[in-house]
Amino acid sequence: MIHRRHFLEGLGGASLALVALGTGVGCRSDRSDRSGVGGTVRSGLSELSVAEIQRRMAAGELTSERLARYHLRRIEQVDRSGPRLNAVIELNPDALAMARALDEERRTRGPRGPLHGVTVLLKDNLATADRMQTTAGSLALSGSVAPRDAFVVARLRAAGAVVLGKTNLSEWANFRGHRSISGWSARGGLTRNPHQLDRSSSGSSSGSGAAVAADLCTVAVGTETDGSIVSPASACGIVGLKPTVGLVSRSGIIPISSSQDTAGPMARTVADAAVLLGAMTGIDPSDPASAGSEPASARHDFTRFLDPNALKGARLGVARNYFGWHRRIDALVETSLAILRAQGAELIDVTGLPGHSTLGDAEHEVMLHEFKAGLNAYLASLGESAPVKSLAEVIAFNERNAERELKFFGQETLLEAQRRGPLTDPRYLEALARCRRWSRQEGIDRVMDRDRLDALVAPTAGPAPAIELLEGDRGLGGSSTHAAVAGYPSITVPAGLIFGLPVGLSFFGRAWTEGRLIGLAHAFETAAQARRTPRFLPSFDERMDG
């Protein structure tokens, strides 16, 4: 039974009748045209980069309020009607007021930085102390308003970002039960892939990935324990960056695993992801892991690593154990490797990276223990206003409301976690030590030391599989686990299309090497130019080869 949280495989075959599952809740010229899907108006604001937004705002050609109104219209046209992606679970009722205040601040005091007035969507497991809920997609937390912002959210507000709303996700970040459906939550319904609507948006940061790809915001924040940023980013054809655990504070984020959890940026370009990452970092006294990030985050500026020549002379290890999922994926990745060579990289086929079978259930065992401890602590932090006070109460709520919460799959994972002991349990400590050895000393660190590598590269995941409600998540594979279990950084960049479905290329490496990975990914992105704007096709078409 597969029970790892990210289920990189995404989903697996349903028709457009699935549209009914969505709840519906919550070109670059200045001329408008009707090139958008379903007659939606695509203005000169479509797919603007952070840098272009700042240029236009500085020149007086654009305001934050106008940008926010554009994205709110786009959400209405594409997310709630038209293709009905269902990526946004809730809108921020104060978004336009925030945008107007930031416009006034720009006029009177100048911009705070590169995110001033930029629209951002947040995954619905990041606490916000405003008029929005924070629920992880669960009805058990419906109505829960956090007493304080997550540290990351506070950092984004301080940087001048306009928080447009929250994005849908795989409920409890895909850590609830067997045969789970990536992109589905009881509160938010089903998020669909903007490239082909009968395909998975993957998970668990499903809504963040789909929203960025579909231009419902400038950038978005996702979270990952194992694959939950990079997999939906790959499936939706965008950039996703999973930082080193500790570079971005975890306080105020509904948790799974204290040893693997992190928030990270999701964007259409590496440059935009670098800007967003800089705004998210900082030392948080409430998260001891962030203390180790000081050398990496002290300047909060990762754009200085955006070197189009970063591949020249780089030694990259090709993780061949992540090949062989499908001949078309291998062919696409070989084309990407040729681009890396052409840009001056030296490629070394890596041997000895330990296989998943040698890890066994250790990762899952660690997650079960850490989820119980972490969720109980998070719920306690909400005080008396918490709708449920413990994991046990969540389980009981789901049982009472099974017709809504458990209609597609169960809560076996929650039950397993509830049976686990404290974080002093020898079973947990042994599993954690095994994870560290497998991923670090016997894994990434060993092969990088031996072959003197700057980074490792691999296909991120297969193309998005079809949505399958009865059988749950399927797919061809994913490469996130080594970096995830180690707590090390990884970044995925669009590498091309297979039958119209995006596939990403991942770069991953040692702790605190986000800058190096950003440079390598940016250089590849510049040379490959592989991202394509979604077409919102109703279904998979075998004639769309490439």
C-alpha positions as CSV (number, residue, x, y, z in Angstrom):
1,M,0.0,0.0,0.0
2,I,1.4,3.4,-1.0
3,H,1.1,5.8,1.9
4,R,3.8,8.4,1.4
5,R,2.3,11.8,1.6
6,H,3.3,13.5,-1.7
7,F,2.1,10.7,-4.0
8,L,4.2,12.2,-6.8
9,E,2.3,10.2,-9.2
10,G,-0.6,12.7,-8.9
11,L,-3.9,11.2,-10.0
12,G,-4.8,8.6,-12.2
13,G,-8.8,8.6,-15.3
14,A,-11.9,10.6,-15.0
15,S,-14.0,12.6,-17.4
16,L,-15.1,16.2,-17.3
17,A,-18.0,15.2,-15.3
18,L,-15.6,15.8,-12.4
19,V,-16.2,19.5,-12.9
20,A,-19.1,19.0,-10.6
21,L,-16.7,18.2,-7.8
22,G,-15.3,21.7,-7.7
23,T,-16.9,24.0,-5.2
24,G,-15.9,27.2,-7.1
25,V,-15.1,29.0,-3.9
26,G,-13.1,30.6,-3.0
27,C,0.0,39.8,-25.5
28,R,2.0,41.8,-23.3
29,S,0.8,45.0,-24.9
30,D,-1.5,47.5,-23.3
31,R,-4.3,46.5,-25.7
32,S,-7.0,44.1,-24.6
33,D,-8.0,41.2,-26.8
34,R,-10.2,38.2,-26.6
35,S,-7.5,35.6,-26.9
36,G,-8.2,34.2,-23.4
37,V,-10.2,31.0,-22.8
38,G,-13.9,31.2,-23.1
39,G,-13.8,34.9,-24.2
40,T,-12.0,36.1,-21.1
41,V,-10.2,39.4,-21.6
42,R,-6.4,39.1,-21.6
43,S,-4.9,42.5,-21.1
44,G,-1.4,43.8,-21.2
45,L,-1.1,42.5,-17.6
46,S,-1.1,38.9,-18.4
47,E,1.9,36.9,-17.1
48,L,3.9,39.9,-16.0
49,S,7.1,39.1,-14.2
50,V,8.0,40.7,-10.8
51,A,10.7,42.8,-12.5
52,E,8.3,44.1,-15.2
53,I,5.7,44.9,-12.5
54,Q,8.2,47.0,-10.6
55,R,9.3,48.7,-13.8
56,R,5.8,49.6,-14.7
57,M,4.9,50.7,-11.2
58,A,8.0,52.9,-11.0
59,A,7.1,54.5,-14.3
60,G,3.6,55.2,-13.2
61,E,2.1,52.8,-15.8
62,L,0.6,50.4,-13.4
63,T,-0.8,50.4,-9.8
64,S,-1.0,47.6,-7.3
65,E,-4.8,48.0,-7.3
66,R,-5.0,47.6,-11.0
67,L,-2.9,44.4,-10.9
68,A,-5.0,43.0,-8.0
69,R,-8.2,43.7,-9.9
70,Y,-6.8,42.0,-13.0
71,H,-6.0,38.9,-11.0
72,L,-9.3,38.9,-9.2
73,R,-11.1,39.1,-12.6
74,R,-8.9,36.3,-13.9
75,I,-9.9,34.2,-10.9
76,E,-13.6,34.8,-11.6
77,Q,-13.2,34.0,-15.3
78,V,-10.9,31.0,-15.2
79,D,-11.1,29.6,-11.7
80,R,-14.7,30.0,-10.7
81,S,-16.2,29.8,-14.2
82,G,-15.0,29.0,-17.7
83,P,-12.5,26.1,-17.2
84,R,-13.2,26.1,-13.5
85,L,-9.8,25.2,-12.3
86,N,-10.9,25.5,-8.7
87,A,-7.4,26.5,-7.5
88,V,-8.4,29.3,-5.1
89,I,-10.2,28.1,-2.0
90,E,-10.8,31.5,-0.5
91,L,-10.4,35.2,-1.5
92,N,-9.0,37.8,0.8
93,P,-11.8,40.4,1.3
94,D,-9.2,43.0,2.2
95,A,-7.0,42.5,-0.9
96,L,-8.0,45.6,-2.8
97,A,-7.7,47.8,0.3
98,M,-4.2,46.4,0.9
99,A,-3.3,47.2,-2.8
100,R,-4.6,50.8,-2.5
101,A,-2.7,51.4,0.7
102,L,0.5,50.1,-0.9
103,D,-0.1,52.4,-3.9
104,E,-0.4,55.3,-1.5
105,E,2.8,54.2,0.4
106,R,4.7,54.0,-2.9
107,R,3.6,57.6,-3.8
108,T,4.5,59.0,-0.4
109,R,7.5,56.9,0.8
110,G,8.6,54.8,-2.1
111,P,8.6,51.0,-2.5
112,R,9.6,48.6,0.2
113,G,11.4,46.3,-2.3
114,P,10.8,44.1,-5.3
115,L,7.5,42.6,-3.9
116,H,5.9,45.9,-3.2
117,G,2.3,45.7,-4.7
118,V,2.9,42.2,-6.2
119,T,0.0,39.7,-5.9
120,V,0.6,36.5,-4.0
121,L,-1.6,33.5,-3.2
122,L,-0.9,31.3,-0.2
123,K,-1.5,27.6,0.3
124,D,-4.3,27.0,2.8
125,N,-2.0,25.6,5.5
126,L,-0.3,28.9,6.1
127,A,-1.9,30.8,9.0
128,T,-3.2,34.3,8.3
129,A,-4.4,36.5,11.1
130,D,-7.0,38.3,9.0
131,R,-10.6,37.5,7.8
132,M,-9.5,34.3,6.0
133,Q,-9.6,30.8,7.4
134,T,-6.7,28.4,7.7
135,T,-7.9,24.8,7.3
136,A,-5.6,22.6,5.3
137,G,-8.7,21.9,3.3
138,S,-10.4,20.0,6.1
139,L,-13.9,20.7,7.3
140,A,-12.7,19.9,10.8
141,L,-11.0,23.3,10.8
142,S,-13.7,25.2,8.9
143,G,-14.1,28.6,10.5
144,S,-10.6,28.5,12.1
145,V,-9.0,32.0,12.0
146,A,-5.4,32.0,13.3
147,P,-4.5,34.4,16.1
148,R,-1.3,35.4,14.3
149,D,0.3,35.3,10.9
150,A,2.7,32.5,10.0
151,F,6.2,33.9,10.1
152,V,6.4,33.6,6.3
153,V,3.2,35.5,5.9
154,A,4.4,38.3,8.1
155,R,7.6,38.5,6.1
156,L,5.6,38.8,2.8
157,R,3.3,41.5,4.2
158,A,6.4,43.4,5.5
159,A,7.8,43.1,1.9
160,G,4.7,44.7,0.5
161,A,3.0,41.7,-1.1
162,V,-0.7,41.8,-1.7
163,V,-2.2,38.6,-0.3
164,L,-5.0,37.8,-2.7
165,G,-6.3,34.7,-1.0
166,K,-5.6,31.0,-0.2
167,T,-5.2,28.1,-2.6
168,N,-6.7,24.7,-2.5
169,L,-4.5,21.7,-1.7
170,S,-4.6,18.0,-1.2
171,E,-6.4,17.7,2.2
172,W,-4.0,17.7,5.2
173,A,-1.3,18.1,2.6
174,N,-2.0,14.5,1.3
175,F,-1.4,12.9,4.7
176,R,-4.8,11.5,5.5
177,G,-5.5,8.1,4.0
178,H,-4.9,5.5,1.4
179,R,-6.0,6.0,-2.2
180,S,-5.9,9.8,-1.7
181,I,-6.7,12.1,-4.6
182,S,-4.1,14.9,-5.1
183,G,-5.7,18.3,-5.5
184,W,-8.9,17.3,-3.6
185,S,-10.0,18.6,-0.2
186,A,-13.4,18.3,1.4
187,R,-13.5,22.0,1.9
188,G,-12.2,23.1,-1.5
189,G,-13.2,20.3,-3.9
190,L,-11.0,19.2,-6.8
191,T,-8.3,21.4,-8.5
192,R,-7.7,20.6,-12.1
193,N,-4.6,20.9,-14.3
194,P,-4.8,24.0,-16.5
195,H,-3.0,22.3,-19.4
196,Q,-5.6,19.5,-19.7
197,L,-8.6,19.6,-17.4
198,D,-9.0,15.9,-17.0
199,R,-5.4,15.6,-15.6
200,S,-4.1,16.0,-12.1
201,S,-2.6,19.2,-10.8
202,S,-0.6,16.8,-8.5
203,G,-0.1,17.7,-4.9
204,S,-0.2,18.7,-2.3
205,S,0.4,22.4,-3.4
206,S,-2.1,21.7,-6.2
207,G,-3.9,25.1,-6.1
208,S,-0.6,27.1,-5.9
209,G,0.8,25.3,-8.9
210,A,-2.4,25.6,-11.0
211,A,-2.9,29.2,-10.0
212,V,0.6,30.3,-11.0
213,A,0.4,28.4,-14.3
214,A,-3.0,29.9,-15.1
215,D,-1.9,33.5,-14.3
216,L,-4.3,33.9,-11.3
217,C,-1.5,35.6,-9.4
218,T,2.0,36.8,-9.9
219,V,3.6,34.2,-7.6
220,A,2.4,31.7,-5.0
221,V,3.6,29.9,-1.9
222,G,3.5,26.2,-1.5
223,T,4.7,23.8,1.1
224,E,6.6,20.5,0.8
225,T,7.3,17.5,3.0
226,D,8.2,15.2,0.0
227,G,7.4,16.4,-3.5
228,S,4.5,18.7,-2.6
229,I,6.1,21.8,-4.3
230,V,8.2,20.3,-7.1
231,S,5.6,17.7,-8.2
232,P,2.7,20.1,-8.8
233,A,5.2,22.6,-10.3
234,S,6.4,20.0,-12.8
235,A,2.8,18.9,-13.6
236,C,1.6,22.4,-14.1
237,G,4.7,23.6,-16.1
238,I,6.1,26.1,-13.7
239,V,9.2,26.6,-11.4
240,G,9.0,25.3,-7.9
241,L,11.7,25.7,-5.3
242,K,11.9,23.5,-2.1
243,P,14.4,25.2,0.2
244,T,16.7,23.7,2.8
245,V,14.7,22.9,5.9
246,G,15.2,25.9,8.2
247,L,15.8,28.5,5.5
248,V,12.1,29.4,5.7
249,S,10.5,29.4,9.1
250,R,7.8,26.7,9.7
251,S,6.0,28.5,12.5
252,G,2.4,29.1,11.8
253,I,2.2,26.4,9.1
254,I,0.0,23.3,9.7
255,P,2.6,20.6,9.9
256,I,3.4,17.1,8.9
257,S,7.1,16.6,9.6
258,S,9.4,18.8,11.6
259,S,12.4,17.2,9.9
260,Q,11.2,17.6,6.3
261,D,8.5,20.4,6.2
262,T,9.2,23.7,4.4
263,A,7.4,26.4,2.6
264,G,8.8,27.5,-0.8
265,P,8.1,29.7,-3.8
266,M,6.2,28.7,-6.9
267,A,6.5,31.0,-10.0
268,R,6.6,31.1,-13.7
269,T,10.3,31.9,-13.8
270,V,13.4,31.2,-11.7
271,A,13.9,34.9,-11.4
272,D,10.4,35.4,-9.8
273,A,11.0,32.4,-7.5
274,A,14.3,34.0,-6.4
275,V,12.7,37.3,-5.5
276,L,9.9,35.5,-3.5
277,L,12.4,33.3,-1.7
278,G,14.3,36.3,-0.5
279,A,11.2,37.9,1.0
280,M,10.3,34.6,2.8
281,T,13.6,34.0,4.6
282,G,14.7,35.2,8.0
283,I,15.6,34.1,11.5
284,D,12.5,33.2,13.5
285,P,12.9,32.7,17.3
286,S,9.9,30.5,17.2
287,D,11.6,28.0,14.8
288,P,15.0,26.9,16.0
289,A,15.8,25.3,12.7
290,S,15.9,28.8,11.1
291,A,18.9,29.8,13.2
292,G,21.1,27.7,10.9
293,S,20.0,29.7,7.9
294,E,21.7,32.9,8.8
295,P,24.7,32.6,6.4
296,A,22.3,31.7,3.5
297,S,19.6,34.2,4.2
298,A,21.4,37.1,5.7
299,R,21.1,39.3,2.6
300,H,17.6,38.1,1.6
301,D,18.6,38.5,-2.1
302,F,18.8,35.4,-4.2
303,T,18.5,37.4,-7.5
304,R,22.3,37.9,-7.4
305,F,22.6,34.2,-8.4
306,L,20.7,34.7,-11.6
307,D,23.6,34.1,-13.9
308,P,22.8,32.9,-17.5
309,N,26.3,31.5,-17.7
310,A,26.1,29.5,-14.4
311,L,26.3,26.2,-16.2
312,K,29.7,26.9,-17.7
313,G,32.2,24.6,-15.9
314,A,29.5,23.1,-13.6
315,R,29.9,19.5,-12.6
316,L,26.4,17.9,-12.6
317,G,25.6,14.4,-11.5
318,V,22.9,12.7,-13.6
319,A,20.8,10.5,-11.2
320,R,20.1,7.7,-13.7
321,N,18.2,5.7,-11.1
322,Y,15.4,8.2,-11.8
323,F,15.3,7.2,-15.4
324,G,13.3,4.4,-17.0
325,W,9.8,5.5,-16.0
326,H,8.8,5.9,-19.7
327,R,10.8,6.1,-22.9
328,R,9.3,9.5,-23.8
329,I,10.4,11.0,-20.4
330,D,13.9,9.6,-20.9
331,A,14.0,11.1,-24.4
332,L,12.9,14.5,-23.2
333,V,15.4,14.5,-20.3
334,E,18.2,13.5,-22.7
335,T,17.4,16.6,-24.8
336,S,17.6,18.6,-21.6
337,L,21.0,17.0,-20.8
338,A,22.2,18.0,-24.3
339,I,21.3,21.6,-23.5
340,L,23.2,21.4,-20.2
341,R,26.3,20.2,-22.1
342,A,25.9,22.9,-24.8
343,Q,25.9,25.5,-22.0
344,G,29.3,24.2,-20.7
345,A,28.3,21.8,-18.0
346,E,30.2,18.6,-17.4
347,L,27.8,15.7,-16.8
348,I,28.7,12.6,-14.7
349,D,26.5,9.6,-14.5
350,V,26.0,9.0,-10.8
351,T,26.2,5.5,-9.3
352,G,25.5,4.5,-5.7
353,L,22.7,6.8,-4.9
354,P,20.7,4.5,-2.6
355,G,17.4,3.2,-3.9
356,H,14.0,3.7,-2.2
357,S,13.8,0.0,-1.2
358,T,16.7,0.4,1.1
359,L,14.9,3.1,3.0
360,G,11.9,0.9,3.7
361,D,9.1,2.5,5.8
362,A,11.5,4.8,7.7
363,E,10.3,8.0,6.1
364,H,6.7,7.2,6.7
365,E,7.4,6.2,10.3
366,V,9.1,9.5,10.9
367,M,6.1,11.4,9.4
368,L,3.6,9.5,11.5
369,H,5.3,10.4,14.8
370,E,6.1,14.0,13.8
371,F,2.6,14.7,12.4
372,K,0.9,13.7,15.7
373,A,3.2,15.8,17.8
374,G,3.2,18.7,15.4
375,L,-0.5,18.9,14.7
376,N,-1.4,18.7,18.4
377,A,1.0,21.5,19.1
378,Y,-0.4,23.6,16.2
379,L,-4.0,23.1,17.3
380,A,-3.0,24.0,20.9
381,S,-1.5,27.3,19.6
382,L,-5.0,28.3,18.3
383,G,-6.3,28.5,21.8
384,E,-10.0,28.2,22.7
385,S,-11.0,29.3,19.2
386,A,-9.8,26.0,17.7
387,P,-12.8,24.0,16.2
388,V,-10.9,20.8,17.1
389,K,-8.2,20.5,19.8
390,S,-6.3,17.4,18.8
391,L,-5.6,14.8,16.2
392,A,-8.0,12.5,18.0
393,E,-10.8,15.1,17.6
394,V,-10.0,15.5,13.9
395,I,-10.4,11.7,13.5
396,A,-13.7,11.8,15.4
397,F,-15.0,14.7,13.4
398,N,-14.2,12.9,10.1
399,E,-16.1,9.8,11.4
400,R,-19.2,11.9,12.3
401,N,-19.0,13.7,8.9
402,A,-18.0,10.7,6.8
403,E,-20.4,11.5,4.0
404,R,-18.6,14.7,3.3
405,E,-15.0,14.0,4.5
406,L,-14.5,10.3,3.7
407,K,-16.7,9.8,0.6
408,F,-13.7,9.2,-1.8
409,F,-11.0,7.8,0.5
410,G,-10.4,7.1,4.2
411,Q,-8.3,8.3,7.1
412,E,-6.0,5.3,7.6
413,T,-2.9,7.6,7.9
414,L,-4.5,9.7,10.6
415,L,-5.3,6.6,12.6
416,E,-1.8,5.3,12.2
417,A,-0.4,8.5,13.5
418,Q,-2.7,8.6,16.5
419,R,-1.4,5.2,17.5
420,R,2.2,6.4,17.6
421,G,4.1,7.5,20.7
422,P,6.0,10.6,21.6
423,L,9.2,11.9,19.8
424,T,11.3,10.1,22.5
425,D,10.0,6.7,21.2
426,P,13.0,4.5,20.2
427,R,11.0,3.4,17.1
428,Y,10.9,7.1,15.9
429,L,14.5,7.8,16.8
430,E,15.7,4.8,14.9
431,A,13.7,5.6,11.8
432,L,14.9,9.3,11.9
433,A,18.6,8.2,12.1
434,R,18.0,5.7,9.2
435,C,16.5,8.5,7.1
436,R,19.5,10.8,7.8
437,R,22.0,8.1,6.9
438,W,20.2,7.0,3.7
439,S,19.7,10.5,2.3
440,R,22.8,12.3,3.6
441,Q,25.9,10.3,4.6
442,E,25.1,7.4,2.2
443,G,23.2,9.5,-0.3
444,I,23.6,13.1,-1.5
445,D,26.6,14.0,0.5
446,R,28.5,10.8,-0.4
447,V,28.0,11.0,-4.2
448,M,28.6,14.8,-4.3
449,D,31.9,14.4,-2.4
450,R,33.0,11.4,-4.4
451,D,32.3,13.0,-7.8
452,R,33.0,16.6,-6.8
453,L,29.6,17.7,-8.0
454,D,27.9,21.1,-7.9
455,A,24.4,19.5,-8.1
456,L,22.4,16.5,-9.1
457,V,19.9,16.5,-11.9
458,A,16.9,14.2,-12.6
459,P,13.5,14.3,-14.2
460,T,11.1,15.7,-11.5
461,A,8.1,13.5,-12.3
462,G,6.2,12.0,-15.1
463,P,3.5,14.0,-17.0
464,A,0.3,14.6,-15.0
465,P,-1.8,11.4,-14.9
466,A,-5.6,11.3,-15.4
467,I,-7.9,11.9,-12.4
468,E,-9.2,8.8,-10.8
469,L,-11.6,9.1,-8.0
470,L,-12.0,5.4,-7.2
471,E,-8.4,4.2,-7.3
472,G,-6.8,7.4,-6.2
473,D,-3.3,8.7,-7.1
474,R,-1.3,7.1,-9.9
475,G,1.7,8.1,-12.0
476,L,5.1,7.1,-13.4
477,G,7.4,8.3,-10.7
478,G,9.2,11.1,-9.0
479,S,12.6,12.1,-7.8
480,S,12.0,14.3,-4.8
481,T,12.7,11.9,-1.9
482,H,16.4,12.1,-1.5
483,A,16.4,15.9,-1.1
484,A,13.2,15.8,0.9
485,V,14.3,13.2,3.5
486,A,17.7,15.0,3.8
487,G,16.1,18.3,4.3
488,Y,18.1,19.6,1.3
489,P,17.1,22.1,-1.4
490,S,15.7,21.3,-4.9
491,I,14.3,23.2,-7.7
492,T,12.3,22.1,-10.8
493,V,12.2,24.0,-14.1
494,P,10.0,23.2,-17.1
495,A,11.9,20.9,-19.6
496,G,9.2,20.4,-22.2
497,L,5.9,18.7,-23.0
498,I,4.8,15.1,-23.7
499,F,1.4,15.0,-25.5
500,G,0.9,18.6,-24.3
501,L,1.6,17.8,-20.6
502,P,4.6,19.5,-18.9
503,V,7.6,17.7,-17.5
504,G,10.1,19.3,-15.2
505,L,13.9,18.9,-14.7
506,S,15.1,19.0,-11.1
507,F,18.4,20.3,-9.7
508,F,19.1,19.3,-6.1
509,G,22.1,19.3,-3.8
510,R,23.6,20.0,-0.3
511,A,22.0,22.1,2.4
512,W,22.0,25.9,2.0
513,T,23.0,25.8,-1.7
514,E,19.8,27.5,-2.9
515,G,21.9,30.2,-4.6
516,R,23.9,27.7,-6.7
517,L,20.8,25.8,-7.7
518,I,19.0,29.0,-8.7
519,G,21.9,29.9,-10.9
520,L,22.0,26.5,-12.6
521,A,18.2,26.4,-13.0
522,H,18.1,29.9,-14.4
523,A,20.8,29.2,-17.0
524,F,19.0,26.0,-18.1
525,E,15.7,27.9,-18.2
526,T,17.2,30.7,-20.4
527,A,18.7,28.1,-22.8
528,A,15.7,25.7,-23.0
529,Q,12.8,28.2,-23.1
530,A,10.6,25.2,-22.4
531,R,7.6,26.7,-20.5
532,R,4.3,26.9,-22.4
533,T,1.2,28.9,-21.4
534,P,-1.7,26.5,-20.5
535,R,-4.4,26.1,-23.1
536,F,-7.2,24.7,-20.8
537,L,-7.9,21.8,-23.1
538,P,-10.8,19.7,-22.0
539,S,-9.0,16.4,-22.1
540,F,-5.9,14.5,-23.1
541,D,-5.3,14.4,-26.9
542,E,-2.9,11.8,-28.2
543,R,-2.3,13.9,-31.3
544,M,-0.5,16.6,-29.2
545,D,2.9,15.1,-29.4
546,G,5.4,17.4,-27.8
